[in-house]
């Protein structure tokens, strides 16, 4: 017994499975078990898509919340406020001058065609009022004044350009509030309590997605291990039959192959 323990049996020659044969076995296994392969693959793809969609949505919403909280203190918004103040200082004297000139303008004659603001400025006075919120005077008074006094057209054009720029700056300054209102309207949590509750829900969804993905991966690995076990059993059985060179039988669809090329 001592001699047997000191000299364990020699390791027999191991079977080396060529890569081409492994690929052939895998391909035929997928082809013959196509429905199972598609089921496992689709499950993995859907679970990954669900997980990625949750993380992507959470990242986008967190980015919007961070921008809403930090936008007002950013350098860009400070420049916008300075530009708004400068435009206010430019617009005030123009408005005062326009109001004075409009009040002094005579009434147009009946035969005189009225001034067309859409042709000159691309908008009617009503559309300007709807966009900008206010005009130096009423649309009727502006039409009469610009009809009788053509020199006021350039003055009103300068006021309109500055007013449009100020409107764009104001729209950009109020963008965080507009975004927050849209988020509330679409059911996105914005308050601290709602955000905390949404984070708990997101964690549960992530855990569910990971659980489904792990289950599918475990099933897939188990099926593949079962297939590899069948191949190994087939190789062991062949090694008992062939003493000099082992030939791997095609256990899937074809009869056994006597010998591989390269065996001696």
C-alpha positions in Angstrom: 0.0 0.0 0.0 2.9 2.3 0.7 4.4 1.8 -2.8 1.0 2.5 -4.4 0.6 5.7 -2.4 4.1 6.8 -3.3 3.6 6.1 -7.0 0.2 7.3 -8.1 -1.0 6.1 -11.5 0.3 8.1 -14.5 -1.9 10.6 -16.1 -3.1 9.3 -19.4 -3.0 11.3 -22.6 -5.6 14.1 -22.5 -8.0 14.8 -25.3 -7.5 18.1 -27.0 -10.6 19.4 -28.7 -9.8 21.5 -31.8 -11.4 24.9 -32.0 -13.0 24.2 -35.4 -14.7 21.1 -33.9 -15.9 23.2 -30.9 -17.4 25.8 -33.2 -19.1 23.1 -35.3 -20.6 21.6 -32.2 -21.8 25.0 -30.9 -23.3 25.9 -34.3 -25.2 22.6 -34.7 -26.4 22.8 -31.1 -27.8 26.3 -31.8 -29.4 25.2 -35.1 -31.1 22.2 -33.6 -32.2 24.0 -30.5 -33.1 27.3 -32.3 -36.2 28.1 -30.2 -34.3 27.7 -26.9 -31.4 29.7 -28.2 -33.7 32.5 -29.4 -35.6 32.5 -26.1 -32.4 32.8 -24.0 -30.9 35.5 -26.3 -34.1 37.5 -26.4 -34.4 37.3 -22.6 -30.9 38.6 -22.1 -31.4 41.4 -24.7 -34.7 42.5 -23.1 -33.3 42.4 -19.6 -30.3 44.5 -20.7 -32.6 47.0 -22.5 -34.8 47.3 -19.4 -31.8 47.9 -17.2 -30.2 50.5 -19.6 -33.5 52.3 -20.0 -33.9 52.7 -16.3 -30.3 54.0 -15.8 -30.6 56.3 -18.8 -33.9 57.9 -17.7 -32.5 58.3 -14.2 -29.3 60.0 -15.5 -31.3 62.4 -17.8 -33.7 63.4 -15.0 -30.8 63.9 -12.5 -29.0 66.1 -15.1 -32.1 68.3 -15.6 -32.6 68.7 -11.9 -28.9 69.6 -11.5 -29.1 72.2 -14.3 -32.3 73.8 -12.8 -30.6 74.1 -9.4 -27.3 75.5 -10.7 -28.3 77.5 -13.7 -29.1 80.8 -11.9 -25.6 80.9 -10.3 -23.7 80.1 -13.5 -21.5 82.6 -15.4 -23.7 82.3 -18.5 -26.8 83.4 -16.6 -24.9 86.3 -15.1 -23.9 87.5 -18.5 -27.6 87.1 -19.6 -28.7 89.3 -16.7 -26.1 92.0 -17.6 -27.2 91.9 -21.2 -30.9 92.2 -20.2 -30.1 95.3 -18.1 -28.1 96.8 -21.0 -31.1 96.3 -23.3 -33.4 97.8 -20.8 -31.3 100.9 -20.7 -31.3 101.0 -24.6 -35.1 100.5 -24.9 -36.3 103.1 -22.3 -35.2 106.2 -24.2 -36.4 104.8 -27.5 -39.8 104.1 -26.0 -40.0 107.6 -24.6 -39.0 109.2 -27.9 -41.5 107.1 -29.8 -44.4 107.9 -27.5 -43.6 111.6 -27.8 -43.4 111.5 -31.6 -46.6 109.4 -31.9 -48.5 111.8 -29.8 -47.4 114.7 -32.1 -48.1 112.8 -35.4 -51.0 114.1 -37.5 -53.8 111.9 -38.6 -53.3 110.3 -42.0 -55.5 111.4 -45.0 -58.1 109.0 -46.3 -56.4 108.6 -49.7 -53.1 107.8 -48.1 -52.3 104.0 -47.9 -51.7 102.8 -44.4 -48.3 101.6 -43.3 -47.8 97.8 -43.6 -45.7 96.5 -40.7 -45.6 92.9 -42.0 -43.9 94.0 -45.2 -41.3 96.0 -43.4 -40.7 94.1 -40.1 -42.1 90.6 -41.0 -44.9 90.8 -38.4 -48.1 92.8 -37.8 -48.5 95.0 -34.7 -50.8 92.5 -33.1 -48.3 89.7 -33.6 -45.5 91.9 -32.1 -47.7 92.7 -29.1 -48.5 89.0 -28.6 -44.8 88.1 -28.8 -43.2 91.0 -26.9 -46.1 91.7 -24.4 -46.2 95.4 -24.9 -45.6 98.1 -27.6 -44.8 101.8 -27.3 -48.4 102.6 -28.3 -51.5 100.8 -29.6 -51.4 99.2 -33.0 -53.8 101.8 -34.5 -51.8 104.7 -33.2 -48.5 103.1 -34.5 -50.1 102.5 -37.9 -51.3 106.2 -38.1 -48.0 107.6 -37.0 -45.8 105.5 -39.2 -48.1 106.3 -42.2 -47.8 110.1 -41.8 -44.2 110.3 -40.5 -41.9 107.9 -42.4 -38.9 109.0 -40.3 -40.4 107.1 -37.3 -40.0 103.8 -39.2 -36.3 103.6 -38.5 -36.8 104.6 -34.9 -39.4 102.0 -34.4 -37.2 99.4 -36.1 -34.4 100.1 -33.7 -36.8 99.7 -30.7 -38.2 96.5 -32.2 -34.7 94.9 -32.7 -33.7 95.7 -29.1 -37.1 94.5 -27.8 -36.8 91.2 -29.6 -33.3 90.7 -28.2 -34.5 91.4 -24.7 -37.4 88.9 -25.2 -34.9 86.2 -26.2 -32.7 86.9 -23.2 -35.8 86.8 -20.9 -36.9 83.5 -22.4 -33.4 82.0 -21.8 -33.4 83.3 -18.2 -36.7 81.7 -17.4 -35.8 78.4 -19.1 -35.1 76.6 -15.8 -38.6 77.5 -14.5 -40.2 76.5 -17.8 -38.3 73.1 -17.7 -39.4 72.5 -14.1 -43.0 73.3 -15.0 -42.9 70.8 -17.9 -41.4 68.1 -15.6 -44.2 68.6 -13.1 -46.8 68.5 -15.9 -45.4 65.1 -17.1 -45.3 63.6 -13.6 -41.5 63.9 -13.0 -40.8 64.3 -9.2 -39.4 67.7 -8.4 -39.8 68.2 -4.6 -37.4 66.6 -2.1 -39.9 64.0 -0.8 -41.0 63.0 -4.3 -37.3 62.6 -5.4 -36.6 60.4 -2.4 -39.6 58.2 -3.1 -38.6 58.0 -6.8 -35.1 56.9 -5.9 -36.4 54.1 -3.8 -38.6 53.0 -6.7 -35.7 53.2 -9.1 -33.6 51.0 -6.9 -36.3 48.4 -6.8 -36.6 48.4 -10.6 -32.8 48.1 -10.9 -32.8 45.2 -8.5 -35.6 43.5 -10.5 -33.8 44.0 -13.8 -30.5 42.6 -12.4 -32.4 39.6 -10.9 -34.1 38.8 -14.2 -30.8 39.2 -16.0 -28.9 37.0 -13.5 -31.6 34.3 -13.7 -31.4 34.2 -17.5 -27.6 34.1 -17.5 -27.7 31.2 -15.0 -30.2 29.3 -17.1 -28.0 29.9 -20.2 -24.8 28.8 -18.4 -26.6 25.7 -17.1 -27.8 24.7 -20.5 -24.3 25.2 -22.0 -22.7 23.2 -19.2 -25.2 20.4 -19.9 -24.2 20.4 -23.5 -20.5 20.4 -22.7 -21.1 17.5 -20.3 -22.7 15.5 -23.1 -19.6 16.2 -25.3 -17.2 15.1 -22.5 -19.2 11.9 -21.8 -19.1 11.1 -25.5 -15.3 11.7 -25.6 -14.8 9.4 -22.5 -16.9 6.7 -24.1 -14.9 6.9 -27.3 -11.6 6.8 -25.3 -12.7 3.4 -23.9 -13.3 2.1 -27.4 -10.3 3.5 -29.2 -7.0 2.9 -27.5 -4.6 4.5 -29.8 -6.5 7.6 -31.1 -9.8 9.0 -30.1 -12.3 10.1 -32.7 -15.1 12.5 -31.5 -18.5 11.3 -32.6 -20.9 13.8 -33.9 -23.4 13.3 -31.1 -25.9 15.8 -32.6 -26.9 14.7 -36.0 -24.2 12.7 -37.8 -22.7 9.2 -37.2 -19.4 9.0 -35.4 -16.2 10.1 -37.2 -13.6 7.4 -37.1 -10.5 9.5 -36.6 -9.3 13.1 -36.8 -6.7 14.1 -39.2 -3.4 14.4 -37.4 -3.9 11.3 -35.2 -1.3 8.6 -35.4 
